[in-house]
Amino acid sequence: MEKIQVKIKKNIKIYDFLINYGFTTSQTNKILKNRDAKVNGQRVSGDYNLLSGDELTIFCESQPTPKFKVLFEDENVVVLSKGAGIEVQGENSLESVLPGTIAVHRLDRNTTGLLIMAKNKMAEEALKQSFKDKGVEKLYVCEVVGRAKFENKNYEAFWLKNSARSEVKIYKSYVQKSSKIISRFTTVKEGNETSMVVAQIFTGKTHQIRAHLAFLGHPIIGDGKYGNNKINKKFKEKSQKLHCFYLKIIKINKNFEYLKNMQFIDKPEWAEKYI
């Protein structure tokens, strides 16, 4: 039996905290049903509300899968690697798990990898301006369906969002209300059933990499929205194999110039030898 001790930083329901900490729904329900959680030394039930400053002790069969790991932190920013299954903003998101952090860019719920967050208003404004001025370079790696032959060049298309369905569609030529997108794809491992591709986007649109690759005939493995469900089942992937592995700050406000040229690398195990 594993024992985990945590200092609570923000008022939150114990159920939500356990889910955010990385426990699955079934693990969380089992912990609470068996009263395997103590707050300040006292066993508590599943409807307990944790308060900032509480000491939480959890008894569990195995360590949970972490939803994030912090790579760098100071008084202005935190750089972390996000796991699958957690939003950047909203209820039970990274912003709620890491009190005082402010999202300045996003990764989809099931996209993993590097993320930088601000810790104060000045840093938020500086980072948002950097992203707007294309002063932050990000590279992604993904595993896609089929024999992909991308040759390190830009691919242009037109993007249109359907907000009602929470999805986007890609077109070869302009359609009404669409926006032009530019993505660069490079094949780093070509295979018969799947290939490994490095992606960089120059127009940061919702689901751009996922939808653009699917439009080009190579959907990402595990992508339930734009991918191939039969292939996803074959490879037993429920989350898209898409990971932001490189982040570099190229240009930023002079008040945060110490961050300039900082680069962070976080390679996923499934692609480590190809990038």
Secondary structure, 3 states (H helix, E strand, C coil): CEEEEEECCCCEEHHHHHHHHCCCHHHHHHHHHCCCEEECCEECCCCCEECCCCEEEEEECCCCCCCEEEEEECCCEEEEEECCCCCCCCCCCHHHHCCCCEECCCCCCCCEEEEEEECCHHHHHHHHHHHHCCCEEEEEEEEEECCCCCEEEEEEEEEEEEHHHCEEEEECCCCCCCEEEEEEEEEEECCCCEEEEEEEECCCCCCHHHHHHHHCCCCECCCCCCCCHHHHHHHCCCCCCEEEEEEEECCCCHHHHHHCCCEEECCCCCCHHHC
